[in-house]
Amino acid sequence: MRFSQVSIALLAAAGCASVPVRVEADLQELKMQVAAQSAQIAAQQRRIEELEVKLAAVAARSEIRPKSAVEKPAPAEKATMTGAPARDPRPQLKTVKLGEGRRHRRDYNPVERAPSLPASIALKEPDQDALERLEAAQIEPGIQEELDADHSFAQAVKKLNDGQLREAETELLAFAGLHPRHTAADNALYLAGLIREHDGDCPGAVALFDRVPVSYPAGDAVMPSLLAKGRCLQRLSRKDEARELYARIVREHPEGLEAGTARQLLKNLEIDSGRH
């Protein structure tokens, strides 16, 4: 994921702290969510390190040419079957000695007759404005647009981490609208939904969580969005829908990080049902 996972854990913790303390099951749920997010961060860090090792290995192989690739000299032509030696097509060379006069004409130091070179060169500092214009001209429009989109998303996540939730929500939704094909568009919708969940706007949060699997079914924010939707359904007293959603996460992604949290939430729902 291309945003700070720590911000999600802090935001979820802040949202739970804003509501009155209910039962011990709610505290256990919060602990499971934070643990799941920490495990996800560690898994992603390991994946990054593996990719860096593979990239270094590929670069090393490209610099070293294997010995088998070196061209071998062609074998010499063998003698004929009759045993006669092959004729050498090269002409015979004669040895010619240089006279004493020619050797005397070379008795001098060529370095002494070489032209002199300047000992110092004047350097001119490049114009900073000219360099900036050159760099801007070399960046293609498509690449520049992608860089601007990355910068916008990073700024929105920074405001989220700094606690500027209103500004962060506005910029995240604007980013998803302006760059729907960006790889972080699904994450922007998910983060905006978490902000609404934190503020107690569960209906608005569910609307954003529902957009993620519909618009980006292959995105990495699908499972976190479904899990967050289940929490909102619980707060809206729609426990049957939440139970079905948690069961779907466990059934379709039993080995995923969100499946462990979903199992715990299902267990808490069963405990609550038994109390009532």
N, C-alpha and C positions, 0 to 999 in steps of 0.2 A: 504494500500500500504506500502511496506517495505522500502521506501526511503523518504527523506525529501521533503514534499510538498512545503516548503518554497523555496527550490532551484528551483522548476519549475516556481513559480511565478517570482522570481528574474531573471531567465533566459529569460522568456517571455518578461519581462520589458526591459532587456538589449537588446534583439533583436529588439524591436520596437524603442528603442532609437538610434540604429545604422543607421536607415534609415532616410531620410529627412522627416520633418513634412509635412503631406499632408493636410488633411481636418479634421474637427471636428469629423467626423464619426470614424476616426482611433483612436482618443483619447478615444472616448466612448467605442470602442471595447476593448481597453486595460484595461479600468476600469472594464468592465464586466468580463474580463478574470481573473483579480486579485480578484474581488469579489467572483467569482465562486470558485476559488482555496481556498480562505479563508473559505467559507462555507463548502467546502469539508473537510478541516482540522478540523473544529469544529465538523462536523458530525462524523468523525472517532474518535476523542477524546471522544465524548459521548459514542460511541460504545465500546471503550476500558474500560471506567469506568463501563458500565453496565456489561461487562464480568467479571471484577474484583469483583463486588458485587455478581454475581452469583457463582463465584468460592469460595468466602468466605462462602457463605451459604451452599454449598455442603460440604465443609470441616467441617463446624460446625455440620451438620447433621450426618456425618460419625463418629464423636467423641462422640455423645450423643446417647445412646441406649434407645429406647422408653420403657416405663414401660410395655406395652403389650407384649414385647418380652421376659420379664423375666418369666422363667418357674414357674408355680404355683405348689405347693405341691399337690400330689395326695390325694383325699379325703379319709378319714378313712373308713374302711369297715363297712357297716351297719349291723345291727342285722338281723337275719333271720326272715322270715315271721311269724314263730310261736311265736315270742316274746322272745325266749330263748337268753340269752346273748352269744355273740361270745366267743369262747375259746381263751385265750391269749397263743400263741405258745411260748412265751419267758419263759425260765426257771427261777425259783425263785432264787434270790440272797441272800446270807447270809452275815450278817455284821460281820466283823472280826476286832478286836481291836489290835493295835500294842502294844507290850510290852514296858515297861519303858526302857529296855536296848536298844532297837532299836532307840528310840527317843534320847537317850543320845549319840549314835554314830553319829548323824547328828548335834550335837551342835558345829559347827565350821563355819567360814566364807569361802565359796568357792572361793571368790575373792582373799584371801590371798595366796591360794595355786595355783592360775593360773600362767602359765609361763609368764615371762616378754617379752614384744615386743620391738623392737628397736624404739627409739623415732624419728629418722630421717632416710630418704631414699635418697640415691644418685640418681639423675636424669641425664640422658644422652641425650643431644640434638640430634635430628634425623639428618641424613645426607641429605642435600638438594638435592644432585645429585641422591641419591637413591630414594627420594620421587618423583622427576621428572620422573625418569625411571618407577617407579611404576604407576604413573598417566598415562603416555603414553601407558603402557602395558594394562591398564584397558579400554582404549577407543577403541571401535571396529573400524575397517577400514571404514565402511560405515558412522559412526557418525563423524569420523575425517574428511572425505572428505566433508561432509556437512558443518562442522564448517569452513573448509578452504574456501569453496565457499561463505559462509556468510561474512567472513572476506574480501574476494576479492571484493565483491559487495559494502561493506561498505567503503572500501578504494577508490573505483571509485567514489562513491557519494560524499565523502569528497573532492576529488580533484575538482569535479564539483562545490561544494559550495565555494571552495577556488579560483575559477576562472581559474583553470588549465584545460581549455576546451579540448585542444588537447590530453593531457594525459588521461583525463576522457573519451573521446570518444573511444580511443584505448582500454582502459581497460574494458569499458562497452561492446563493441563488442566482445572482447576476452572472457569475462564472459559468454555472451549469447551463444557463440560457444562451450565453454568447458562444460557448464552446461545447456543444453537445457531443461532439466526437472526440473530445479530449479523454485521455486515459484516466483522468481524475474526476470526470464529471459525475460518475456514480458516487464517488467518495464525498463530493461536495454536497449532494442531496442527503446523504447519510448524516454528515456532520450537521447540516441545517436541521434535520429531524431531531438530532440529539439536543440541540439548543432549545427547540420547542418543547421537547420532553422535559428538559430541566426547568423550563418556565411553567410547567403544568398544562401546556396546550397539547394534550394527548391527541385530540382529533386532528389538529393540524400536523402533528408529528406522524401519525399513522398515514396521512395522505402522502407525505414525502417518502416514508418507508415503502409504501406500495409502488411508487414510481420506479424504484431502483430495480427490482427484478423484471418489471415490464419493459423498461427502456434499455436496461443493461443486463440481460440474463447471464452473460458470461463474465460479468465484473466481479472483482474480489470483495465488493461491499454488499453482495446479495445476502449472505448468511448473517452478517452482523445486523443488517436491516431487518431481517425476519425476526431475529432474537429481540431486537429493540421494540419491534411492533408487538411482540407477545407481552412484553412488560407493560406497554401502554394499554393493551387490552385488559390486562389484570387490573390496572388502576381505574379503567372504565367499567369495572365489574362485569366484563364479558369473559368470564373465566373459561367457559366451554370452548370459545374460539381460541383463547390462549392455549388451552390444553391441546387442542388439535394441531395448532401451529408448532408447539414444542415437540409433539410426537412426530410431526413431519420432518423436522430438522434432524431428530435422532434417527429416523428411518432412512432418510436419503443421504445423510452425511454422518454415519456413526463414528468415524474416526476423526472428524473435524473438531477444532477447539470449541466451537459453539455448541456441539453436541453435548459436551460435558456440562456446560452451564444449563442447557435445556433439560437435561436429566434431573439436575438439582431443582430447577424450577417446577418440573412436573412433580417431584417428590414433595415440595412445599405445598403445591396445590392439593395433593392428596391429604396432607396433614391438616390443612385448613378445612377441607371438606369433612374430615373425620371429626373435627372439633364442633362443626355445626350440625 
